[in-house]
Amino acid sequence: MTATTSAMLKAYPAEINLDRDRLALTIDALTSCAQACTACADACLGEDNVGMLAKCIRTDLDCADICAATARVISRHTGYDANITRSLLEACVTACRSCGDECERHAGIHEHCRICAEACRACEQACRDLLATIG
């Protein structure tokens, strides 16, 4: 986890209804996945066979948007709503699974897809782990 994410959560003045360390790990995984997906989509656009990568680009961009939005929302704790957090994490699990599957299809040819698939799998697991603590 990054020092900033952990430090900000530790500095939060009120109670947080989630394990702060697990929350920090999840926020970092979401941020990392969003970055990897954005970079993968851009790299796909630079490939000679860009037409064959259209679905990959789309899933990359969808996953990046969902992960970035989820990271922003779960970073806020004033007026926390477990139902919203749960729904966003579930959407992120779905997006990461879809994007990871699509990127794995191209991972043997494109290194950026392999890296992105790994980031998606890590994020999917982090979201599942945090979901398990929400109940």
C-alpha positions as CSV (number, residue, x, y, z in Angstrom):
1,M,0.0,0.0,0.0
2,T,1.2,3.5,-0.7
3,A,2.3,5.6,2.2
4,T,-0.1,8.4,1.2
5,T,-3.2,6.1,1.1
6,S,-2.4,4.6,4.5
7,A,-1.5,7.9,6.1
8,M,-4.7,9.6,4.9
9,L,-6.8,6.8,6.2
10,K,-5.0,6.8,9.5
11,A,-5.4,10.6,9.7
12,Y,-9.2,10.4,9.2
13,P,-10.6,11.9,12.4
14,A,-13.7,9.7,12.8
15,E,-14.4,6.0,12.9
16,I,-14.2,4.1,9.6
17,N,-16.4,1.0,9.5
18,L,-13.9,-0.9,7.5
19,D,-10.4,-2.3,8.3
20,R,-8.2,0.6,7.3
21,D,-5.3,-1.5,6.1
22,R,-7.5,-3.6,3.9
23,L,-9.2,-0.5,2.6
24,A,-5.9,1.1,1.8
25,L,-4.8,-2.0,-0.1
26,T,-8.0,-2.0,-2.1
27,I,-7.8,1.7,-2.9
28,D,-4.2,1.2,-4.1
29,A,-5.2,-1.9,-6.2
30,L,-8.0,0.1,-7.8
31,T,-5.8,3.0,-8.6
32,S,-3.1,0.7,-10.0
33,C,-5.6,-1.2,-12.1
34,A,-7.1,2.0,-13.5
35,Q,-3.7,3.2,-14.5
36,A,-2.7,-0.2,-16.1
37,C,-6.0,-0.4,-18.0
38,T,-5.6,3.1,-19.3
39,A,-2.1,2.5,-20.4
40,C,-3.0,-0.9,-22.0
41,A,-5.8,0.7,-24.0
42,D,-3.4,3.4,-25.2
43,A,-0.8,0.7,-26.1
44,C,-3.4,-1.3,-28.0
45,L,-4.2,1.8,-30.0
46,G,-0.5,1.9,-31.0
47,E,-0.4,-1.7,-32.2
48,D,-0.5,-2.5,-36.0
49,N,-3.5,-4.8,-35.5
50,V,-5.6,-2.3,-33.6
51,G,-8.8,-3.6,-35.2
52,M,-8.3,-7.0,-33.5
53,L,-7.9,-5.2,-30.2
54,A,-11.2,-3.3,-30.2
55,K,-12.8,-5.3,-27.5
56,C,-9.7,-5.2,-25.4
57,I,-9.6,-1.4,-25.7
58,R,-13.2,-1.2,-24.7
59,T,-12.9,-3.4,-21.7
60,D,-9.7,-1.6,-20.7
61,L,-11.4,1.8,-20.7
62,D,-14.6,0.5,-19.0
63,C,-12.5,-1.2,-16.3
64,A,-10.3,1.9,-15.8
65,D,-13.4,4.2,-15.4
66,I,-15.1,1.8,-12.9
67,C,-11.9,1.3,-10.8
68,A,-11.1,5.0,-10.7
69,A,-14.6,5.9,-9.7
70,T,-14.7,3.1,-7.0
71,A,-11.4,4.3,-5.6
72,R,-12.7,7.8,-5.3
73,V,-16.0,6.8,-3.6
74,I,-14.5,4.3,-1.1
75,S,-11.9,7.0,-0.1
76,R,-14.8,9.1,1.3
77,H,-16.2,8.2,4.7
78,T,-18.4,11.0,5.9
79,G,-21.9,9.7,5.6
80,Y,-20.6,6.2,4.6
81,D,-23.2,3.9,3.0
82,A,-22.2,0.2,3.0
83,N,-24.7,-0.5,0.2
84,I,-23.1,1.9,-2.2
85,T,-19.6,0.6,-1.3
86,R,-20.8,-3.0,-1.8
87,S,-22.4,-2.2,-5.2
88,L,-19.3,-0.5,-6.5
89,L,-17.0,-3.2,-5.4
90,E,-19.2,-5.8,-7.0
91,A,-19.2,-3.8,-10.2
92,C,-15.4,-3.6,-10.0
93,V,-15.1,-7.3,-9.5
94,T,-17.1,-7.8,-12.7
95,A,-15.2,-5.3,-14.7
96,C,-11.8,-6.6,-13.6
97,R,-12.8,-10.2,-14.3
98,S,-14.0,-9.2,-17.8
99,C,-11.0,-7.1,-18.6
100,G,-8.5,-9.6,-17.2
101,D,-10.1,-12.3,-19.3
102,E,-9.9,-10.2,-22.5
103,C,-6.3,-9.1,-21.8
104,E,-5.3,-12.7,-21.1
105,R,-6.4,-13.5,-24.7
106,H,-3.7,-11.2,-26.0
107,A,-1.1,-11.7,-23.3
108,G,1.0,-14.1,-25.3
109,I,1.5,-11.4,-28.1
110,H,1.3,-8.1,-26.2
111,E,3.2,-7.6,-23.0
112,H,1.0,-4.7,-22.0
113,C,-2.0,-7.0,-22.0
114,R,-0.2,-9.4,-19.8
115,I,0.7,-6.7,-17.3
116,C,-2.9,-5.3,-17.4
117,A,-4.4,-8.8,-16.8
118,E,-2.2,-9.2,-13.7
119,A,-3.4,-5.8,-12.4
120,C,-7.0,-6.7,-13.1
121,R,-6.7,-10.0,-11.2
122,A,-5.0,-8.3,-8.2
123,C,-7.7,-5.7,-8.1
124,E,-10.5,-8.2,-8.5
125,Q,-9.1,-10.1,-5.5
126,A,-8.6,-7.0,-3.4
127,C,-12.2,-6.0,-4.0
128,R,-13.4,-9.5,-3.1
129,D,-11.4,-9.4,0.1
130,L,-12.9,-6.0,1.1
131,L,-16.4,-7.2,0.2
132,A,-16.0,-10.1,2.5
133,T,-15.5,-7.7,5.4
134,I,-18.6,-5.6,4.7
135,G,-21.0,-8.5,5.2
